[in-house]
């Protein structure tokens, strides 16, 4: 069973790599080509597990290629691009900004890249202060 899992991981890792564009990010057109070829290359019984793992890998890659920026109030022109450039350097990959206003933050901003969350909001600061006072 472990060997089967390793082979599945190898196949889907290769499919994910083939789905990248010249900029290193997942490219929709390449994903379509990869899916078409996978459908031809594997018997139907093997397709479901391959496609499930491939889907999860592509979804993860897409999450890690975006800086989801939530802000309260207004975001100065160019700030989202500067934040994305900063995280591109940290993660050593191209990161694109996706900005949304969130009044519940009260002030500041919160940035999420994949599973990593950077919280510089007033609401986050207050929540951390409340938690520290409750545990004291």
N, C-alpha and C positions, 0 to 999 in steps of 0.2 A: 504494500500500500504506500509506503514512504517513497519508494522509487517512482511510483505513478505520480505522486504529488510533486516530486522534484521535476519530473519531465513536464508536467502541466505548468509549473512555474517557469521553467525554461522556455517553453513554447510561448506562453503569454508575455514573458519579458521581451522575447524577440519580436512578437507582434506589436508590442507597445513601442519598441525602438523603431520599427518600420513605419509607425504612425506619426513620427515626428517630422516636422518640416525643417527647412534649412536653418530656422532660428532656434531649433531645439524644442519648440513647443508642439503639443499635439495638434495636428492639422486635420480638419474635418474631411477633406478630400482624400487624404491618405488613409484615414480610418475606413472610409467607404471601400477603397481598393483592397485594403487588408481583409475586410469582412467578406468581400466577394471571393477573394482567393481562398480564405479559410473554408468557405462553403464548398469549394471544389476539392480542396486538399484532404479533408478529413471525412470519415464516414459519419453518418448522422448520430450514431450512438456516442461518438466522442465530442460532438459539437457543443452540446449544452454545457458541460463543465468548462470547456475552453472559453466559450463566450461569456460565461458568468465571471470567470477570473479576469478575462480581458476587459469586460465592462467595468469591473471594480478598479482595475489598474488605470484605465483611461479617466474614470471619474476622479480618482485620487490625483492624477497628474494635472487635471484641469483645476482642481481645488488649489493645488500648490503653484499654479501659474497666475493666480489672481491675488491681489491685495484688496480684500473687502474692507473698505474704509467707511466707518460709521462716524458721523459727526453731529454735533449740536450747533445750531445757529447757521453760520455760513462757513464755507471752506474757501480760502483765498485762491485766486486763479494760480494754477501751476503747483499748488500744494499736493494734490493727488499724484501728479506725475513725479514730483520730488520724492514723495513717500515710496512710490513704486520703484524708482531708481535706487533708493536706499536699500530696499529689500531685494532688489535684483543683485546688488553687490553682496549682501549677506548670504543669500541662497545660491549665488553663482549660477543664476538662470534668469531668463527674461520674465519679469513680473508685470502684469498690466493692472492698472487701478480700476476698481469698481466702487463708486462712491454712492452712499445713500444717507440722507438726513435721518437722524434719530433723536427727537427732542427729549426722550427719556434719559439720555446721557447727561443732560443738564448743561454740560460744557465739556470742552476737550474732544477727544476722539478715541476710537477703538479700531484697531487694525487686526484683521485675521488673514493669515496666509496658511492655507491648509488647516492643520490642527493647532497651529500656534496662534495665540491671541496676545496682543500687546494692548493693554488697557491704560490709557492716559486720560480717562474721562472723570468728571466730577462724581458721577454716580458710582463708578468703580472705586474711586478713592473713599467715598463715604461708606460703601459696603465693606471695604477692607478695614476701615476704622471701627465700624460697628462690630465686625467679627472679632477684632482684637480686644475691644472693650468687653465683649461678652465672655471671652475666654480668660480674662484677667481676674 
